[in-house]
Amino acid sequence: METTLNPDFSSPRRQSKVAMGIILIKFIRMTIRSFWPVLLSFFIGGRNNSSFDEWLGYLAIGFAAFNLIGSILTYFRFYFHIEKDAIVIDKGLLKRTHTNIPFERIQTINFKQNILHQIFNVVSVEIDTAGAKKSEISIDALKKDEAEAFRAFILAEKDQIIAENAPDLEIAEETVPEKEERILHLTPQDLLKVGVSQNHLRSMGIIFAFVFTTIQQFTDDFTDTVTDQVTQYDSLLPDNNFVLFLISAIIVLIISFLFSLINTVLKYYDLSLSINKNGLKIVRGLFNREEISINKNKVQIISWSENPIRRIFELFTLQIEQASSAEASQLKSKIRVPGSYMEQVTRVVTTVFPAEFFRDEPQFGVSKHLKHRLFFYLGIVPTIILGTILYFNVEWQALYALLLLPAVWYMTTLYQRKRSFELNEELLRNNSGVFGNAHDLMQIHKVQAVRIKQSWYQRRKSLATVQLFTAAGHLSIPFIDLELAQELENYILYRAESDSREWM
Amino acid sequence: MTTIFENLPVDAESLPKVEDINFKSIEKKYLRVTLIASGIFWFVLILGYLAIAHFSDMEKTPFNYLIGSGGVFLLGTFNFIMTILGFKKKKYALRQRDILYTKGLLWHVRTSIPFNRIQHAELKQGPLERMYGLHSLKVYTAGGQTSDLVIPGLLEETALAIKDFILGKTAADGDDTES
C-alpha cells in the first residue's frame, strides 16, 4: 500500500500553481473585510478634497501590491508532505509554523471548490482533526486527482493503524461493500420543487433584517428620508392605502420567493448523497462546491421534516447532525439535504443506525397542559399586550386582537396532538410539527447528559420536561408524567453507561 | 407503572433509580459567597442609581425617584430571598457510573452525566471562593457548552476526590472500549 501512491507525497511539496490566485483572492477578501470602514470613509469623506484622487490611487496601488506580494510569498512558503503516518505542513511568512498531524487524529478530509477552483479543476482540502480547539488545517489548492489520491491514501493508512490497534473491533466493519453507492441526486426538477417549497417567510425576514441593518449603517436619518418620500404621495393617494399596501406586499412576496429560490439553487445545485463503508458523502453547490464526508459513528441525530407544500411533492428535508471537534465548524455539524424522498430518508437512517431498530413503536403523547401553557404564553399574553396598545391608538377596533386567540388555540392544539415520542432499545424518536411534520431520531447510547426540568406549574401537575444532550444538539420531550420522565432518565442513563460502542 | 418498558428487553424495576439516591448538599459557606457576590452587585447598582438621581434634577420629580428606589430595593430583597431559599436545592450525587446535580427553587433542574461521556473535568476558584477555601468542579462534555455541568461550593479535598474519581472512571471506560 505504501509504495503504490502515484503522486509522491513523501517529500515536501508546494500546492498547485493556481493556489497563488486563490490565496490572492482570499487575501483581498480578508483585507477588504477588515479595512472596509477605513476604505469607505476615505471614499466618502474625501470627496471635496482635490488631492483625494491621488491619495486614492496610491492607496489602491499599495493595497494591490500588499495583497499580491503577500499571496505569492504565502504560496512559496507553504509546503506539505507525508512523513511516518502523519501529514506535515510548514507554512508562515514571518513566523514559521510546523504542523504535524498523525493520521489517527484525522476525523474527516473534506473538499471545497469555489468558482475559481472549478475553472482550474483544483480543490481546497480541509483536514478536520479531533482534540485541539483550532482543529482545522487546510490546503488551498491541489489538483483534483492528486487530492483524491492523497485522501484515499491517508484514510486507508488510518484504517490500517486503527485495525492494528483494535483487531477484533474493526474487521467486522470491513465486510460492508467498499464501493460507493449514490442514493440521491437532486435533478433540476427536484431542485426547483425544493426552491418553490422553501420557507419564504424566513427569506422575507432575512431580507428585511439585511435591508434595515445596511441602511442604518449608511444613514441614521433613514426614517426621515422614508417619511419624506412617503408623504410626497399622500396627496396623490388619499384613500388608496389598501392598494398601496397590496402592491408592496406582492413585491415583497416576489422578492422573497426569488431570494429563496436563488439561494436554494446556489447551495444545493447538483447535490448528490452517497453511501460508502465509513458513512455518507455529500457533494453540493453551484459556485462554491463542497464535499462533506460524514462518519457513521459521529452522527448523533437524524431529522426529517416536511411542510404542507413539500407534502404535495412528497419531499422531506433531511438533516444530519454530527459531532464536530471544533466549535468553529458549527456549520459543518448540521448538514441539510433538502429534496429527499421517504425511500432515501429510510436508506440513510438504516445505513447510519442499526437497521433492524428503525420501526414504528407505540407513541407516547405529551400532556394537555402543554397546550394550555403554550396558549397562555403565545395566545393570551400577546393578545392582552397587543389589545392594550391598540386600544390607546384605535379604541374599539382593538377587539380585532381577539382574533389571535382562536388561531393560536388551533395551532397549539395541532402541536400538542403531534408531539410524541417513540422508544425502543436502540433509538428514540421525537415527532412534532404544527402544519408540517418533523421527526428526530437519536441513538440513545450516544446521549451524554440527561436533564429533567420542572417548572413550578409542572410540579403542581406532576409533569416534567426531559432534555437529552448529545455531542451535537439535543432533543427535548416536554410535559410528560414525572414518573415516565424518571423511567426514561433511568433507562437512558443505563443504556449510555452500559454501552461500549463508539459514540462520536 | 412500567409503561415505557413493555417493548424493551429490560425490567424497569431492576434499573438503578435516580429518585432513590441520597443527594449531598454543597458546603454551607458557599451561600455566603453567593450572598456577598450579589451584595456587591446590588451595591454597585444602587450606587449607580444614586449617582443618576444626584446629578439629574430630582427636585422636580421626587415621586419617580421614590418609585425607582423602591423597585430596586424590592428586586434586591427578592433576589436575596430566592438565593437563600434556593440554596437548599443545590445538591449533588455520585454513583458508580454517573454524576448528578440538582438545583432550582422555582424551576427544578436535575442533570445527570455518565462518566464515560465526560471529556474533561477541572477545578475553578474565584477570588471570593478562595477566601472561603471553596472550589467549583466543572465537567465538560463534547459538543458545546449546553450540557456542561458546574458544581460549586466544594471543599478542596472533596472537589479533588470527585475530580480524580471521575477522571479515573473516564479513563477506565476508555480502556474498556479500546481492548
Interface residues (C-beta under 8 A of the other chain):
Chain A: N165 A166 Q300 A323 S324 E327 S333 E361 P362 F364 L423 N424 E425 V447 Q448 A449 V450 R451 I452 K453 Q454 S455 W456 R459 F469 T470 A471 A472 G473 H474 E483 L484 Q486 E487 L488 E489 N490 Y491 L493 Y494 A496 E497 S500 R501 E502 W503 M504
Chain B: M1 T2 T3 I4 F5 E6 N7 L8 P9 V10 A12 L15 P16 K17 V18 E19 R97 D98 L106 W107 H108 V109 R110 T111 S112 I113 P114 F115 N116 R117 T141 A142 G143 G144 T146 S147 L149 D173 D176 T177 E178 S179
